[in-house]
């Protein structure tokens, strides 16, 4: 049989078959009446007839008002707050913390935030008027900084301290640490890592080089400068000046290097390359001669060759070299008046004296009264200086036996030598002839008619002179004027 319970609340009668609902209804009724100063006895107008009627219907029900016990020390469960603190005040005072009507203030430990009510009361339903809990305060994850890092004492929760450090070569600018505060925000501002230290650049040592033999320059090489930077591993070096392995002229040359790191910090260094040209004392040309020198004339390795003017022969060393110790090799040559021996017995002995030294112009005529010879002799007398400049010696073969005469500048030749010359160069006595012989004794040209000096000069210059002789001739072209 289902039991039904009823309770009067003022003029109303409430019934229900559920005991839980009835207990709650009873509790609320008692609490409301107590709060309004009412009671269930006295002279209120109660319809006892109706009540009895209900009582008759439900004979098995009994009605009694619950009694709230303010003296019960554990009316509500003992309140606890993990990671927090509970401060309670009870109507009974003292150390009571869970009697009916007790009010408790809730607070969290440092580093925790209260979620829920900060104040609760023990209610007649033996429950607290609210629930709360403490949650750990957290700050957002700190971002990494360029070229740096940080380490935290307790992660990203409240009171955790994060200290910043920079990579080698960088300096910390700003707050060195940040603390997660109670409000869930970090103290200070985010620092930065800045590179203010320039790279270290070391240039090679300065050096002195001697110009190479026969040159006015020296090839100089050096190793690449050493560069180091605490922040950047790869750096580009800029050079101002010739590159290693270049030829440097005499004098002082400054080579500069510079480098920039990624932060535009600059480092620079320099060194000096000095090139010396070792020189010997300037040589004086020989009397009645001249010098032709290679390179710059008197620098280390230069070669100077001695030459003699026409009619003079060289005696001594032909060439001298400027040595590293600034002195010339050998001794100076001399130019002496050429002495020809005309008392020789053969043409070969005569020609050997001119070999590689002089050219010969052999003039042959049937007799000294020959018109061609007379005209030619006048022109040769005027061209004597010019022929000497071109290293040409004139040999005359005049007449026929037994009065035939051979001569060189007034010195007479032996008859056998005259005959040998005619045989060697096939020179006839029957008519006027001129034979031009080079310095090696080779017949180069024949003239059967009188020839002007200009024509002779042109042929000699075009076909017989060396390049050096032409240059020398140009320098002394006005000598005979």
C-alpha positions as CSV (number, residue, x, y, z in Angstrom):
1,X,0.0,0.0,0.0
2,X,1.3,3.4,-1.0
3,X,1.4,5.9,1.8
4,X,0.5,9.4,1.2
5,X,1.6,12.2,3.5
6,X,0.0,15.6,3.8
7,X,1.1,18.8,5.4
8,X,-0.7,22.1,5.9
9,X,1.0,25.2,4.8
10,X,-1.1,28.1,6.0
11,X,-4.5,27.6,4.6
12,X,-3.3,25.0,2.1
13,X,-2.9,21.3,2.6
14,X,-0.2,19.6,0.5
15,X,-0.1,15.8,0.0
16,X,2.4,13.6,-1.8
17,X,3.2,9.9,-2.0
18,X,7.0,10.5,-2.2
19,X,8.7,10.8,1.2
20,X,11.5,12.8,-0.2
21,X,9.2,15.5,-1.5
22,X,7.3,15.5,1.7
23,X,10.5,16.0,3.8
24,X,11.6,18.9,1.5
25,X,8.1,20.4,1.7
26,X,8.1,20.1,5.5
27,X,11.6,21.7,5.7
28,X,10.6,24.7,3.5
29,X,7.3,25.1,5.5
30,X,9.1,25.1,8.9
31,X,11.8,27.5,7.6
32,X,9.3,29.9,6.2
33,X,7.2,29.9,9.3
34,X,10.2,30.3,11.5
35,X,11.4,33.2,9.3
36,X,7.9,34.9,9.5
37,X,7.5,34.3,13.3
38,X,4.6,31.8,12.8
39,X,4.0,28.5,14.4
40,X,1.7,25.6,14.1
41,X,-0.2,26.1,17.4
42,X,-2.2,29.0,18.8
43,X,-5.4,30.4,17.5
44,X,-4.9,30.3,13.7
45,X,-8.0,29.4,11.9
46,X,-7.5,25.9,10.9
47,X,-10.1,23.8,9.2
48,X,-9.9,20.9,11.6
49,X,-12.8,19.2,9.9
50,X,-10.9,19.1,6.6
51,X,-7.8,17.9,8.4
52,X,-9.7,15.2,10.1
53,X,-11.2,14.2,6.8
54,X,-7.8,13.8,5.3
55,X,-6.8,12.0,8.4
56,X,-9.7,9.7,8.0
57,X,-8.8,8.9,4.5
58,X,-5.1,8.2,5.3
59,X,-5.3,6.5,8.6
60,X,-1.8,5.2,8.4
61,X,-0.1,8.7,8.0
62,X,1.4,10.6,11.0
63,X,2.5,14.2,10.8
64,X,5.3,15.8,12.8
65,X,7.3,19.0,12.0
66,X,11.1,18.4,11.7
67,X,13.2,20.2,14.4
68,X,16.2,22.2,13.1
69,X,19.1,21.8,15.5
70,X,21.2,24.9,15.7
71,X,23.3,23.1,18.2
72,X,24.3,20.3,15.9
73,X,28.0,21.0,15.3
74,X,27.9,19.1,11.9
75,X,24.7,20.3,10.4
76,X,26.5,20.7,7.0
77,X,29.5,18.7,5.9
78,X,32.9,20.1,6.8
79,X,33.9,22.6,4.2
80,X,37.4,22.2,2.6
81,X,39.0,24.1,-0.2
82,X,42.1,22.5,-1.8
83,X,44.9,25.1,-2.4
84,X,42.8,27.6,-0.5
85,X,41.6,28.8,2.9
86,X,38.2,28.7,4.6
87,X,37.4,31.2,7.3
88,X,34.0,30.5,8.9
89,X,31.9,32.3,11.6
90,X,29.1,30.3,13.3
91,X,26.0,31.7,15.2
92,X,27.3,29.6,18.0
93,X,30.7,31.2,17.8
94,X,33.9,29.5,18.8
95,X,35.4,26.9,16.6
96,X,32.2,25.7,15.0
97,X,32.6,25.7,11.2
98,X,29.6,23.6,9.9
99,X,26.6,24.4,12.2
100,X,23.4,25.7,10.7
101,X,23.7,29.3,9.6
102,X,27.5,29.3,9.5
103,X,29.0,31.6,7.0
104,X,32.4,30.9,5.4
105,X,34.7,33.2,3.4
106,X,36.7,31.4,0.8
107,X,40.1,32.5,-0.5
108,X,42.8,30.8,-2.6
109,X,46.5,30.4,-1.9
110,X,49.0,32.6,-3.8
111,X,49.2,31.4,-7.3
112,X,45.6,30.2,-7.5
113,X,42.4,31.9,-8.6
114,X,39.0,31.4,-6.9
115,X,36.3,30.1,-9.2
116,X,32.8,30.2,-7.7
117,X,31.5,32.1,-4.7
118,X,33.7,33.8,-2.2
119,X,31.2,33.4,0.6
120,X,28.9,30.4,1.4
121,X,26.4,29.6,4.2
122,X,25.3,26.4,5.8
123,X,21.6,26.1,4.8
124,X,18.8,24.2,6.5
125,X,18.9,21.6,3.8
126,X,22.2,20.7,5.3
127,X,24.0,21.9,2.2
128,X,26.2,24.9,1.6
129,X,24.8,27.7,-0.4
130,X,27.4,27.4,-3.2
131,X,30.5,25.6,-4.4
132,X,34.0,27.0,-5.3
133,X,37.4,25.7,-6.2
134,X,40.9,27.1,-6.7
135,X,42.5,26.9,-10.1
136,X,46.2,27.5,-10.6
137,X,46.9,30.8,-12.3
138,X,48.7,30.4,-15.7
139,X,50.3,32.9,-18.0
140,X,50.5,32.5,-21.8
141,X,53.5,30.7,-23.2
142,X,56.3,33.1,-23.8
143,X,57.5,33.3,-27.4
144,X,61.1,32.6,-28.3
145,X,63.3,35.7,-29.0
146,X,65.7,35.9,-31.9
147,X,69.2,34.7,-31.1
148,X,68.2,33.9,-27.5
149,X,66.4,31.6,-25.1
150,X,64.8,31.5,-21.7
151,X,64.5,29.1,-18.8
152,X,61.6,29.2,-16.2
153,X,61.6,28.0,-12.6
154,X,58.1,26.6,-12.7
155,X,56.9,26.7,-16.3
156,X,54.2,29.3,-17.0
157,X,52.3,29.3,-13.7
158,X,52.1,32.1,-11.2
159,X,55.3,33.2,-9.5
160,X,57.4,31.3,-12.1
161,X,60.4,33.4,-13.1
162,X,61.7,33.1,-16.7
163,X,65.3,34.3,-17.2
164,X,66.5,35.3,-20.7
165,X,69.9,34.6,-22.2
166,X,71.4,35.5,-25.6
167,X,73.5,33.4,-28.0
168,X,77.3,34.1,-27.9
169,X,78.0,37.4,-29.5
170,X,74.7,39.0,-28.6
171,X,73.8,41.2,-25.7
172,X,70.5,41.3,-23.9
173,X,68.6,44.5,-24.1
174,X,65.5,45.0,-21.9
175,X,64.3,43.0,-18.9
176,X,66.5,40.1,-18.0
177,X,63.6,38.2,-16.5
178,X,59.8,38.1,-16.4
179,X,57.5,36.8,-13.6
180,X,54.0,35.3,-14.1
181,X,51.9,37.5,-11.9
182,X,48.6,36.8,-10.0
183,X,46.6,38.5,-12.8
184,X,47.8,35.9,-15.3
185,X,50.1,38.4,-17.0
186,X,53.9,38.6,-17.4
187,X,55.8,41.4,-15.7
188,X,57.9,43.7,-17.8
189,X,58.3,43.5,-21.6
190,X,59.9,41.1,-24.0
191,X,63.6,41.7,-24.3
192,X,65.7,41.5,-27.5
193,X,69.2,40.1,-28.3
194,X,71.3,42.6,-30.1
195,X,74.7,42.2,-31.8
196,X,76.9,45.2,-31.0
197,X,80.3,43.5,-31.2
198,X,82.1,43.9,-34.5
199,X,83.9,41.0,-36.2
200,X,87.5,40.4,-35.6
201,X,89.6,40.8,-38.8
202,X,93.3,40.1,-39.0
203,X,95.3,41.1,-42.1
204,X,98.5,39.5,-43.3
205,X,101.8,41.1,-42.3
206,X,103.2,43.9,-44.4
207,X,105.9,42.7,-46.8
208,X,108.8,44.0,-48.9
209,X,109.5,42.4,-52.3
210,X,112.3,43.0,-54.8
211,X,111.4,43.4,-58.5
212,X,112.1,40.3,-60.5
213,X,115.2,40.2,-62.7
214,X,114.8,42.4,-65.8
215,X,111.4,43.7,-64.6
216,X,110.1,46.7,-62.7
217,X,107.4,44.7,-61.0
218,X,107.1,41.9,-58.5
219,X,104.4,39.3,-58.2
220,X,103.1,39.3,-54.6
221,X,100.8,36.8,-53.0
222,X,99.3,36.5,-49.5
223,X,96.8,34.4,-47.6
224,X,93.2,35.5,-47.1
225,X,92.7,37.6,-44.0
226,X,91.4,35.7,-40.9
227,X,87.9,36.8,-39.8
228,X,86.0,35.7,-36.8
229,X,82.6,36.8,-35.4
230,X,80.9,35.5,-32.2
231,X,77.5,35.8,-33.8
232,X,77.8,35.0,-37.5
233,X,79.6,32.0,-38.9
234,X,79.9,33.1,-42.5
235,X,81.0,36.6,-43.4
236,X,81.8,38.3,-46.8
237,X,85.1,40.1,-46.9
238,X,85.6,43.1,-49.2
239,X,89.0,44.1,-50.6
240,X,90.3,47.5,-51.7
241,X,93.4,47.0,-53.8
242,X,95.0,44.4,-56.1
243,X,94.2,40.8,-55.5
244,X,96.8,38.3,-54.3
245,X,99.2,37.1,-57.0
246,X,99.1,40.5,-58.9
247,X,102.2,42.2,-60.3
248,X,103.0,45.3,-58.2
249,X,105.0,48.2,-59.5
250,X,107.8,49.8,-57.6
251,X,106.6,51.8,-54.5
252,X,104.3,51.5,-51.6
253,X,100.8,49.9,-52.0
254,X,98.2,49.8,-49.2
255,X,95.8,46.8,-49.3
256,X,92.7,47.3,-47.2
257,X,90.1,44.7,-46.2
258,X,86.7,45.3,-44.5
259,X,83.9,43.0,-43.3
260,X,80.3,43.5,-42.1
261,X,78.3,41.2,-40.0
262,X,74.5,40.8,-40.2
263,X,74.0,43.6,-37.7
264,X,76.1,45.9,-39.9
265,X,78.9,46.0,-37.4
266,X,82.1,46.8,-39.3
267,X,85.7,45.7,-38.9
268,X,88.7,46.8,-41.1
269,X,92.4,46.1,-41.4
270,X,95.2,47.0,-43.8
271,X,98.8,46.0,-44.6
272,X,101.5,47.4,-46.9
273,X,103.2,45.9,-49.9
274,X,106.4,47.7,-50.8
275,X,108.2,46.8,-54.0
276,X,111.9,47.7,-54.4
277,X,113.7,47.9,-57.7
278,X,117.4,47.2,-57.1
279,X,119.5,49.4,-59.3
280,X,123.2,49.4,-60.3
281,X,125.1,52.6,-60.9
282,X,124.2,54.1,-64.3
283,X,126.7,53.0,-66.9
284,X,128.5,55.5,-69.0
285,X,128.8,54.9,-72.8
286,X,132.3,54.2,-74.0
287,X,134.2,56.9,-75.8
288,X,133.4,56.6,-79.5
289,X,130.6,54.2,-78.7
290,X,127.2,53.8,-77.1
291,X,125.2,51.4,-74.9
292,X,122.0,49.5,-75.6
293,X,120.3,48.2,-72.4
294,X,117.3,46.0,-71.8
295,X,114.5,46.7,-69.3
296,X,115.0,50.1,-67.5
297,X,118.7,50.3,-68.2
298,X,120.2,49.8,-64.7
299,X,117.7,47.7,-62.8
300,X,118.4,44.3,-61.4
301,X,118.7,41.8,-64.3
302,X,119.1,44.5,-67.0
303,X,121.6,43.6,-69.7
304,X,123.7,46.4,-71.4
305,X,125.6,45.8,-74.6
306,X,128.5,47.9,-75.7
307,X,128.7,49.2,-79.3
308,X,131.4,51.2,-81.0
309,X,131.0,53.9,-83.6
310,X,132.0,53.4,-87.2
311,X,135.8,53.0,-87.5
312,X,136.2,51.8,-84.0
313,X,136.3,48.4,-82.7
314,X,135.2,47.0,-79.3
315,X,137.7,45.7,-76.9
316,X,136.6,43.9,-73.7
317,X,133.3,42.3,-72.7
318,X,130.4,43.0,-75.0
319,X,127.7,42.7,-72.4
320,X,127.3,43.4,-68.7
321,X,124.5,42.4,-66.3
322,X,123.1,44.3,-63.3
323,X,123.4,41.9,-60.4
324,X,121.3,41.5,-57.2
325,X,124.1,43.1,-55.1
326,X,123.7,46.3,-57.2
327,X,126.9,45.9,-59.1
328,X,127.7,45.2,-62.8
329,X,129.2,42.0,-64.0
330,X,132.6,42.1,-65.7
331,X,134.4,45.3,-66.8
332,X,133.5,48.0,-69.2
333,X,134.4,47.6,-72.8
334,X,136.4,50.2,-74.8
335,X,136.0,51.5,-78.3
336,X,139.4,51.8,-80.0
337,X,140.2,53.1,-83.4
338,X,140.0,50.1,-85.8
339,X,143.4,49.1,-87.1
340,X,143.4,47.1,-90.3
341,X,146.4,45.1,-91.3
342,X,147.0,45.6,-95.0
343,X,150.3,43.7,-95.1
344,X,148.6,40.3,-95.1
345,X,149.2,37.8,-97.9
346,X,145.7,36.5,-98.6
347,X,142.3,38.0,-99.0
348,X,141.0,35.6,-96.3
349,X,143.3,37.1,-93.8
350,X,142.1,40.6,-94.8
351,X,138.4,39.7,-94.7
352,X,138.6,38.0,-91.3
353,X,139.4,41.4,-89.8
354,X,136.0,42.7,-91.0
355,X,133.9,39.6,-90.3
356,X,130.8,40.5,-88.3
357,X,132.2,44.0,-87.7
358,X,132.1,46.0,-91.0
359,X,130.5,45.8,-94.4
360,X,132.7,46.3,-97.5
361,X,132.1,48.4,-100.7
362,X,134.7,47.2,-103.3
363,X,135.2,49.7,-106.1
364,X,136.9,48.4,-109.3
365,X,137.9,50.5,-112.3
366,X,140.1,49.8,-115.4
367,X,142.0,53.0,-114.7
368,X,141.7,56.1,-112.6
369,X,140.7,58.2,-115.6
370,X,137.5,56.2,-116.1
371,X,134.6,58.7,-116.1
372,X,132.3,56.5,-114.1
373,X,135.1,56.1,-111.4
374,X,135.7,59.8,-111.2
375,X,132.0,60.6,-110.7
376,X,131.7,57.8,-108.2
377,X,134.8,58.8,-106.3
378,X,133.4,62.3,-105.8
379,X,130.2,61.0,-104.4
380,X,132.0,58.5,-102.1
381,X,134.2,61.2,-100.7
382,X,131.0,63.1,-99.7
383,X,129.4,59.9,-98.3
384,X,132.4,58.9,-96.1
385,X,130.7,59.9,-92.8
386,X,127.4,58.3,-93.8
387,X,129.1,55.1,-94.8
388,X,130.9,54.9,-91.5
389,X,127.6,55.3,-89.7
390,X,126.4,52.3,-91.6
391,X,129.6,50.4,-90.9
392,X,130.8,50.3,-94.5
393,X,134.5,50.3,-95.4
394,X,135.6,51.2,-99.0
395,X,138.2,49.0,-100.7
396,X,139.5,50.3,-104.1
397,X,141.0,48.1,-106.8
398,X,142.5,50.5,-109.4
399,X,144.0,49.7,-112.9
400,X,145.5,46.6,-114.3
401,X,148.8,44.8,-113.9
402,X,151.5,45.6,-113.7
403,X,150.4,49.0,-112.3
404,X,147.3,47.7,-110.5
405,X,146.8,49.2,-107.0
406,X,144.6,48.1,-104.1
407,X,144.1,50.3,-101.1
408,X,142.1,50.9,-98.0
409,X,142.1,54.5,-96.8
410,X,145.6,55.1,-98.3
411,X,147.1,51.7,-97.1
412,X,148.1,49.6,-100.0
413,X,147.3,45.9,-100.4
414,X,149.6,43.1,-101.7
415,X,149.1,42.1,-105.3
416,X,148.1,38.5,-104.2
417,X,145.4,40.0,-102.0
418,X,144.1,42.0,-104.9
419,X,144.0,39.0,-107.1
420,X,142.3,36.9,-104.4
421,X,139.6,39.6,-103.9
422,X,138.9,39.7,-107.7
423,X,138.7,35.9,-107.8
424,X,136.6,35.6,-104.6
425,X,134.0,38.1,-105.8
426,X,134.5,37.7,-109.6
427,X,135.3,41.3,-110.2
428,X,136.4,42.1,-113.8
429,X,139.2,44.6,-114.6
430,X,137.5,45.5,-117.9
431,X,134.8,47.8,-116.7
432,X,133.7,49.9,-113.7
433,X,132.1,47.8,-111.0
434,X,131.0,48.2,-107.3
435,X,130.3,45.2,-105.1
436,X,128.5,45.5,-101.7
437,X,129.6,42.8,-99.3
438,X,127.8,42.3,-95.9
439,X,129.4,41.7,-92.5
440,X,129.4,38.0,-93.1
441,X,131.4,38.3,-96.4
442,X,128.5,37.6,-98.7
443,X,128.1,39.5,-102.0
444,X,124.8,41.3,-101.7
445,X,124.6,43.8,-104.6
446,X,126.5,45.0,-107.7
447,X,126.5,48.4,-109.3
448,X,127.9,48.9,-112.8
449,X,126.9,52.6,-113.0
450,X,127.8,55.4,-110.6
451,X,125.4,55.4,-107.6
452,X,124.4,58.3,-105.4
453,X,124.9,58.2,-101.7
454,X,121.2,58.2,-101.1
455,X,120.7,55.2,-103.2
456,X,123.5,53.4,-101.4
457,X,122.1,54.4,-98.0
458,X,118.6,53.2,-98.9
459,X,119.7,49.8,-100.0
460,X,122.0,49.3,-96.9
461,X,119.2,50.4,-94.6
462,X,116.5,48.3,-96.2
463,X,118.5,45.1,-96.6
464,X,121.6,45.1,-94.5
465,X,121.0,46.9,-91.2
466,X,119.6,45.2,-88.1
467,X,116.7,46.7,-86.2
468,X,119.0,47.9,-83.5
469,X,121.3,49.5,-86.1
470,X,118.4,51.3,-87.6
471,X,117.3,52.7,-84.3
472,X,120.9,53.8,-83.6
473,X,121.1,55.4,-87.0
474,X,117.9,57.4,-86.4
475,X,119.4,58.8,-83.2
476,X,122.6,59.9,-85.1
477,X,121.2,60.7,-88.5
478,X,122.1,64.4,-88.1
479,X,125.7,63.5,-87.1
480,X,127.2,63.9,-90.5
481,X,125.4,67.1,-91.4
